[in-house]
Amino acid sequence: METITVGLEDRSYPIYIGTSLDCGSLIRDALPKVKDLMVVTNETVGPLYFDALKVQLEKASFNVKVCVLKDGESYKTVDSWWQILTALMECQFGRDGAIVALGGGVVGDMAGFAASAYQRGIPFVQIPTTLLAMVDSSVGGKTAINHPLGKNMIGAFYQPKAVIADLNVLKTLPEREVSAGLGEVVKTGIIYDKDFFDFMSRDIEKVFDFDLATLSAIVKRCCEIKAMVVATDEKEHGLRAILNYGHTFGHAIEAFLGFGTWLHGEAVGLGMVIASALGTRRGYISEEDNLRMKELCLKAKLPVEIPEKMTGEDFITYMRHDKKVRSGVIRYVLPVAIGEVKILSDVSDDEVISLIESLKA
């Protein structure tokens, strides 16, 4: 088992990465005084893993309840969030209770947001069951629900007490979910670590064969980088904004198509292709590096073509609702080299519209 620490002084917490992990004992270590646990999961993940988890938790002397949500990004709504809060109240949870998020990024985001709000805050633990959640959304304390006008517009920064990433659960993931997770993995190499990018360029296809050594290396490196970034800039006042590479364009795609039509990582993949093309057009990166980035997205089986009906004006409309907008100005994260990006606020709407139409042509 590997252990990585997210260093946030008195709110620091461990990320455990391994196989066949004893979640009961690890959660007991994280929550020594807690008795009551509400496991928040969904209709897909719950039948696969809840019963085994419950046995481990009860062995660690927890009283276990469960709240089962509908599965999918389209259910990342105020109604689902309210369902979690209602379950906590119906089971008479106090401030000495806690939540365990068992699922992918949608479950983790909603469970964490519910934990931040219930009785002004109760502890929670993340048990991510998708690659995307392991490498990105379970780490860092961003919790949220969607609004029809924008993704993750309602939420809170609220850190978990622990993250438990058991790689065995990835065996049950459909290929599309694996690919979506690789969207965030590719992003990590582009924004911060050229050697990691080169490693993925050689070995990323092994992930689809569940090569444990490759998966372990990928999850560990992504968590190391995100832990460092979050410890430096927890609430995204500076460095943490680099993690949004591909997301400004990607969130616009998700909102335009309807949340859940594309998986988050798929939209981020195409968002990276667009951002890289903009960086190339501006002369920040070479055409050779632009093609290497696009080739890696293709190896990860991510979409690289803009939806036919989506125009440049559509991108601008939805990006203006993005939470990263400052004083009405859209901020863009663009590559300047493989392993390095910068944040810009001087990109005009006309420049983006022209780029989108040229890419579609």
Salt bridges, closest charged atoms under 4 A:
GLU2 OE1 - LYS220 NZ 3.69
GLU43 OE2 - LYS70 NZ 3.83
GLU58 OE2 - LYS54 NZ 3.97
GLU73 OE2 - LYS151 NZ 2.54
ASP109 OD2 - LYS76 NZ 2.66
ASP136 OD1 - LYS187 NZ 3.56
ASP136 OD1 - LYS226 NZ 3.02
GLU175 OE1 - LYS301 NZ 3.03
GLU184 OE1 - LYS187 NZ 2.84
GLU184 OE2 - HIS247 NE2 2.89
GLU184 OE2 - HIS264 NE2 3.12
ASP193 OD2 - ARG221 NE 2.74
ASP198 OD2 - LYS194 NZ 2.97
ASP198 OD1 - ARG292 NH2 2.91
ASP203 OD1 - LYS206 NZ 3.67
GLU224 OE1 - ARG221 NH1 3.11
GLU234 OE2 - ARG11 NH1 2.72
GLU236 OE1 - LYS142 NZ 2.49
GLU254 OE1 - LYS151 NZ 3.31
GLU254 OE2 - HIS264 ND1 3.06
GLU266 OE2 - ARG176 NE 2.74
GLU295 OE2 - LYS299 NZ 3.90
ASP322 OD2 - HIS251 ND1 3.44
ASP322 OD1 - LYS324 NZ 2.68
ASP346 OD1 - ARG282 NH1 3.03
ASP349 OD2 - ARG320 NH2 2.84
GLU351 OE2 - ARG282 NE 2.76
